[in-house]
Amino acid sequence: MSSVGGKVSLVGAGPGDPMLITLRAASILARADVIVYDRLANPVLLDHCRRDAERVFVGKEAHHHAVPQAEINRMLVEFASRGLHVCRLKGGDPFVFGRGGEEAQALSAAGIEWEYVPGISSAIAAPGYAGIPVTHRTHGSAFAVVTGHHDPARGFEVSRWAVRPEPRSTLVILMGAERLNALVDELLTGGWAPETPAALVSRGTLPSQKVLQGTLRDLPEQVRAVTGGRPATLSPATLIVGEVAGLSSELAWHRPGSLHQRRIVVTRPESQAQPLVNELESRGAVVLSLPLIRLRAVEPFELETLQQHWDWVVFTSANAVRFLREQLRACCLDIRSLPATARIAAIGRETARVADDVGLRVSFVPNQMNSEGLLREFPEPVARLKILLPRAREGRDLLAREWGARGAVVGVLPTYETVELPPTEQQIGSVILEPAADAVVLASGSAVRALAASLTAEQRAMLRVACIGDTTGREARRLGFGDLAIAEDPSPAGVAAALEGLLAVEQNGGTGPPEGPKGE
Ligand code: SAH
């Protein structure tokens, strides 16, 4: 088989934090035709790939290979044989317990061109993020990275090390969290002293990182206490044994994210939730999805309105831009159909960014990110100007009314409409009530109404909600949501900041858990 131009890059995705990827890996991700990725490669990284790239998830969880290795090998060979550039994205480094070596052999055997792009291995990064240097002149002059898997074909790998405890050497054990008790027994039986320092680093480098530190004697009990006897809940986790593990208490430097372990419900349509989900997860939140609205293009679309003469086209939301483009596409047109005379204004940085993405040059963005700000800050007198508002069918009338009163000719061009999706009782139960969500993010009046319809007055009064924009906030108040914050800045960072405020208020009130360190 020959790979006419096809190629496979075996790429390390780094240990977890998406910023810990190499520049080379990021540039391959941005160019590849196909991304074949594992569970341990942070899915946020897929934001870097080409929009039209094919993404193939091949799983790989402990004890459970979603796609068997032989099948993955076959898939890589096949994609490359079709002339495609494949990015085989693996957690950490591809050649550290990643079966990258086997994939390379399969590719070589099939005559496929391949390359290796090293990644930062969790074997070094997870200990490091817990304040454990794997070597240290006084405390550790060598380290071994071993698997904690029990592989009957090859014997107990850890036991082979266990019988030769070396003073001042470090054992880094991957894939061992679930067998922790058995591993510790093997090490003790092999001659390691019970007081040898040991640490378990769970989800190292991520905002939800957890470190348990002690000795070989007491670590299993600590893990049991934290996990209720289910150590797998700490996966992925790395076990470090040796003197250096004792340095963690002195050198721990990585702070948990500001929303660490907070359960936040995001109610945007799934197709648009990702940037906010990424932002919240990067601050340590556990994000749950409960779409409360669906958006759809309005029919019929009034193309003639768009094609008149306009001095300004004003976008009040990113969706207005997206749906205008979709409507134009449906007419086999593109954004060049906007009148060439028109200047573009956008409310909010995200709206401006999306407009820029579709090729529109935005001339004006008000500092205050709502209609009131636009009215106040608009760069010229509006009398006799022709202003077009592509927007939701059920959008606010404020701009049209105010500018109309000031002598402008305002055209409203509905491009999309909102359909409310009130959640079922079962969804309310599992996503919001049990276990209780810390906060729900609401992005529009329709989302507020859809949620309100499924909750009792008492539940509404109890629930904490973060509303994007004043209008959403007013609707939430009107419908009896008691505890709310308003994000005036609708960007993901703005919403996250509002959530931090909302949850910290409660902490200051003394009813919540003690306040952790803030920010990353
Ligand atoms: N190639 C990967 C390792 C794959 S084996 C690398 O170089 O990092 C998978 C094991 O790596 C997990 O069972 C766990 O022991 C470890 N691991 C991966 N990501 C981790 C993380 N973020 N924190 C702690 N351990 C991690």
Residues whose N, C-alpha, C, O or C-beta is under 5 A from the ligand:
A	BS01	SAH	P15 G16 G91 G92 D93 P94 V96 F97 G98 I120 S121 S122 A123 A126 I173 L174 M175 G176 V201 S202 R203 G204 P236 A237 T238
